[in-house]
Amino acid sequence: MDMGIFKSSTSTKPKRKINSNTFLLMITILLFLAMYISGMIIFKDNGFAKPQMFLDLLISNAGLLVIAVGQTIVMITGGIDISVGSVTALVCMAVANQMENHGMSAYMAVLIALGIGLLYGIVQGFLISYMEIQPFIVSLAGLFFGRGLTSMISTDMISIKNEVFLSWAKYSIDLPVGSYSKRGKFIPAHIYPTVIIALVIVTIVALVMKFSKFGREVYAIGGNSQSAMMMGLNVKKTKFKAYILNGFLAGCGGFLFCMNSCSGFVEQAKGLEMDAISASVIGGTLLSGGVGTPFGTIFGVLIKGTISSLITTQGSLSSWWVRIVLSALLCFFIVLQAIFSGIKKKK
């Protein structure tokens, strides 16, 4: 009798265990669902249960979503970029100034936005990867440099009146879902092109990170750069590519942010870099690198948007409570990461 056949027929498949990273992502998803469902129950009379309220989360945070995904990529490598808020402000101001004061077309404005982001990514990526300067120091310099350039373009707010640009920004896409008014009239829910663009970009980046050679290299370098180097990976080149991609996504996100605000001013997007980092960490990205997904970052951004919507709907609380609650959640997830990392090391 063939004992191999006997063993294979009686053996059972090993059960898949949920690792700490998956568990953190599950906590993030459950937290978002708990917060949003609570809002639907408590603020039902304020329209929180309507489909449009959820879509408004995506509309108002489309730019942040793209920027946070870029932040996730550099954080997976073990780095960080705190200049993305200044890049966004610079993109908005440059686009507004060129279209309103110099007659530039909206199509050229897109190229300006992407060019600014790419240039930032190339310069900062080179300094961090090849010159081996600390990411925090390089991006801090980028933060101040971006704000300085923004103020040099103009210290006054520039409102965008370009017809083509406004047609893009205000183009409403009705969906088959919606709600009924008190008179029984059906009001379809809607989204703007910014949401579609953001979701398409995030989907492409998620696929690249999961299935491409570049994505696997980024995770390997973030997990252990020395081991990755011994495996024959070009650590410097991969980090450089990661920061270039991050800069490109910052330019894209900045343009989407501009389409929402339709203006440019010096203090624009102040603190956006902290929102992007918070969304990434809450979405399951480890500060030490090696772990994180764009999918988790989506829920991190949705949690930030839900907190803002809950406080705005409540009406009596200051808008600063958004920062306070987000900071508390950030600390909570950092502590969880530290606990799981400690358990993993002991095992």
Disulfide bonds with the S-S distance in Angstrom:
none
